[in-house]
Amino acid sequence: MSILDYFGLPENYSQHGEQVDQMNSVITWLMLVLFVGWSTFFVIALFKFWHKRNPKSSYAGVKNHVSTHIEIGVVVVEAVFLLGFAFPLWAERTDKFERVVANDPNAPRVRVVGQQYSWTYHYPGNDGVFGRTDNTLITGDNSLGIDPEDPNGDDDFISTSALRLPVGRDCILQVTSKDVIHNFAIVPMRIQQDCIPGKEIPMWFKPVKELETYVVCAQLCGEKHADMKGSMEVINAKEYYEWAKKRSDEELAKKQK
């Protein structure tokens, strides 16, 4: 059993999530060691420098270099963690995303758009190409401002009920926001990313199990921030592509009337 299990961490459902959990376990153990060490030092200092044991102040200060050596040691350890673990893991994750894009051009893509206090999911339709969007085109019937003059958007469809994705496929999400900064987080997938107005930031993961779960906003975004939740469904790949084709065909037929 991992130490993270004692903190109620949900089960992992993504391919990369095991690495994230391992890293968090190492960090948690390190923090536990530091907590015990500094707490022990604090208790020792309380007794050693208790005013009844030292009624007269000493202004001589420390006469050895132990504290300096400790500080240098802490800096070295932190540098090892940063250069030896953090940077290589980030580089590996970034390089793998580029390989996913190059090797699987048909990987499922979804634009995730946050706004106070809901999520909207924009699917590119059967052609796999998102229609152009413009905030000046946003209306009650066109909540994302999809340009009606762009033929690439004719078969696009949106969902406000749930983010639906296929199991066993690398999935790419392009996250953005219509108003303030949000943060799109799927805890069972071990991913989250800031949603910034005017920017589309990619994030990716590979679901390894079917599930129904939740998505949340992990960035304080207003008085109803705690209510900014949504649903996510990871379903059988065949079922997903049948659903996506049906939705895209319906949207295209509606536009061609």
C-alpha positions in Angstrom: 0.0 0.0 0.0 1.3 3.4 -1.0 1.5 6.2 1.6 -0.8 8.2 -0.7 -3.6 5.7 0.0 -3.8 6.9 3.6 -4.7 10.4 2.2 -7.7 9.1 0.2 -6.2 9.6 -3.3 -8.6 8.2 -5.9 -7.5 5.3 -8.0 -5.4 6.1 -11.1 -7.0 5.6 -14.5 -4.3 7.0 -16.9 -1.2 5.5 -18.4 1.2 8.1 -17.0 -0.6 8.3 -13.6 1.6 5.7 -12.0 4.7 7.8 -12.5 2.9 10.8 -11.0 1.9 8.7 -7.9 5.5 7.4 -7.5 6.8 11.0 -7.6 4.2 12.2 -5.1 5.1 9.2 -2.8 8.7 10.2 -2.8 7.9 13.8 -2.1 5.5 12.8 0.7 8.1 10.6 2.4 10.7 13.3 2.0 8.3 15.8 3.6 7.6 13.4 6.4 11.4 13.0 7.1 11.8 16.7 7.1 8.8 17.2 9.4 10.1 14.7 11.9 13.6 16.2 11.7 12.6 19.8 12.1 10.1 18.9 14.8 12.8 17.1 16.8 15.1 20.1 16.4 12.3 22.4 17.6 11.7 20.3 20.7 15.4 20.1 21.5 15.7 23.9 21.0 12.8 24.5 23.4 14.5 22.6 26.2 18.1 23.7 25.4 17.3 27.4 25.3 14.6 27.4 28.0 14.9 30.7 29.9 15.2 28.9 33.3 18.2 27.0 32.0 19.7 30.1 30.4 18.7 33.1 32.5 21.5 35.2 31.0 21.5 36.0 27.3 24.5 35.1 25.2 25.5 37.3 22.4 28.5 35.3 21.1 26.4 33.4 18.6 27.3 30.1 16.9 31.0 29.3 17.1 31.2 26.5 14.6 30.2 26.0 10.9 27.7 23.2 11.3 24.8 25.4 10.3 26.6 26.5 7.2 27.3 22.9 6.2 23.7 22.0 6.7 22.5 24.9 4.5 24.9 23.9 1.8 23.7 20.3 2.1 20.1 21.3 1.7 20.9 23.4 -1.4 22.7 20.4 -2.9 19.9 18.0 -2.2 17.3 20.4 -3.7 19.5 20.8 -6.8 19.7 17.1 -7.2 15.9 16.7 -7.0 15.4 19.6 -9.5 18.1 18.6 -12.0 18.0 14.9 -11.5 14.2 14.3 -11.3 12.0 17.3 -12.1 13.6 18.5 -15.4 14.1 15.0 -16.9 10.6 14.0 -16.1 9.2 17.2 -17.6 11.4 16.8 -20.7 10.2 13.2 -21.1 6.6 14.2 -20.8 7.0 17.0 -23.3 8.9 14.8 -25.8 6.3 12.1 -25.6 3.5 14.6 -26.3 5.3 15.6 -29.5 5.6 11.9 -30.5 1.9 11.4 -29.8 1.0 14.3 -32.2 3.4 13.0 -34.9 2.5 9.3 -34.6 -1.2 9.5 -34.1 -2.6 12.5 -36.1 -6.1 11.0 -35.6 -5.9 11.1 -31.8 -9.2 12.3 -30.3 -9.1 16.0 -29.7 -11.5 18.2 -27.7 -11.4 21.9 -27.0 -12.3 22.5 -23.3 -13.7 25.9 -22.7 -14.2 27.2 -19.1 -16.4 30.0 -18.0 -17.9 31.0 -14.7 -19.1 28.4 -13.6 -19.3 25.6 -16.2 -17.4 23.6 -18.8 -18.2 23.3 -22.5 -16.6 20.7 -24.8 -16.0 21.4 -28.5 -15.5 18.3 -30.7 -14.1 18.8 -34.3 -16.6 16.4 -35.9 -15.9 13.8 -38.6 -13.3 15.9 -40.5 -11.1 16.1 -37.4 -10.7 19.9 -37.9 -12.0 22.5 -35.5 -14.0 25.3 -37.0 -12.6 28.8 -36.5 -13.9 30.6 -33.3 -14.3 34.3 -32.5 -15.6 35.7 -29.2 -17.4 38.4 -31.1 -19.7 35.8 -32.7 -20.8 34.4 -29.3 -24.6 34.3 -29.0 -27.2 32.4 -27.1 -27.3 29.8 -29.9 -23.5 29.8 -30.5 -21.9 29.7 -27.1 -18.4 29.2 -28.4 -18.5 31.7 -31.2 -17.9 29.1 -34.0 -17.6 31.0 -37.3 -20.6 30.0 -39.5 -18.6 31.0 -42.6 -15.9 28.4 -41.9 -16.8 25.1 -43.5 -14.5 23.3 -41.1 -17.0 24.1 -38.3 -20.1 22.7 -40.1 -19.7 19.2 -38.5 -18.4 20.4 -35.2 -20.6 19.7 -32.1 -20.5 20.7 -28.5 -21.4 19.0 -25.3 -22.2 20.7 -21.9 -23.2 17.5 -20.1 -20.0 15.5 -20.1 -16.6 15.1 -21.5 -16.7 11.8 -23.4 -13.5 10.0 -24.5 -12.4 6.5 -25.7 -10.4 4.1 -23.5 -7.0 3.0 -24.7 -6.4 6.0 -27.0 -4.1 9.0 -26.5 -6.5 11.9 -26.0 -5.5 15.6 -26.5 -7.4 18.4 -24.8 -6.9 22.0 -25.8 -8.0 24.1 -22.8 -9.0 27.8 -22.8 -11.3 30.2 -21.0 -14.0 32.7 -22.0 -13.6 35.0 -18.9 -11.1 34.5 -16.0 -8.4 32.0 -15.4 -9.7 28.6 -14.5 -7.9 25.2 -14.0 -9.2 22.1 -15.6 -8.4 19.1 -13.4 -9.3 15.4 -13.7 -7.9 13.8 -10.5 -8.3 10.1 -11.5 -6.3 10.9 -14.7 -3.6 12.8 -12.7 -3.8 15.8 -15.0 -4.6 19.5 -14.6 -3.9 22.6 -16.6 -4.6 26.4 -16.3 -7.3 27.7 -18.7 -6.2 31.2 -19.8 -8.4 33.6 -21.9 -6.9 34.1 -25.3 -4.7 31.0 -25.2 -5.3 27.3 -26.1 -3.0 25.1 -24.1 -2.7 21.4 -24.9 -2.8 18.6 -22.4 -2.9 14.9 -23.0 -3.3 11.5 -21.4 -4.3 7.9 -22.2 -7.2 6.4 -20.2 -6.5 2.8 -19.4 -9.9 1.9 -17.9 -13.5 2.8 -18.5 -15.1 5.0 -15.9 -17.5 7.8 -15.0 -15.8 10.5 -13.0 -15.8 14.2 -12.4 -13.8 17.2 -13.5 -13.3 20.3 -11.3 -11.9 23.8 -11.5 -8.7 23.9 -9.4 -8.2 27.7 -9.6 -10.2 30.1 -7.5 -12.4 31.8 -10.1 -15.2 33.5 -8.2 -17.9 33.2 -5.6 -19.3 29.9 -7.1 -15.9 28.3 -7.8 -16.8 25.3 -5.6 -19.8 24.6 -7.9 -17.7 24.5 -11.1 -17.8 20.7 -11.5 -18.5 18.6 -14.5 -18.7 15.0 -15.6 -16.4 12.8 -17.6 -17.1 9.4 -19.2 -14.4 7.1 -20.6 -16.1 4.5 -22.8 -15.4 1.7 -25.2 -13.6 3.0 -28.3 -16.2 1.6 -30.7 -19.0 3.1 -28.7 -17.2 6.5 -28.6 -16.6 6.7 -32.4 -20.2 5.7 -33.1 -21.5 8.4 -30.7 -19.1 11.0 -32.2 -20.1 10.2 -35.8 -23.8 10.4 -34.9 -23.4 13.7 -33.2 -21.3 15.1 -36.1 -23.8 13.9 -38.7 -26.7 15.4 -36.9 -24.9 18.8 -36.6 -23.9 18.7 -40.3 -27.5 17.9 -41.4 -28.8 20.7 -39.3 -26.4 23.2 -40.9 -27.3 22.0 -44.5 -31.0 22.6 -44.0 
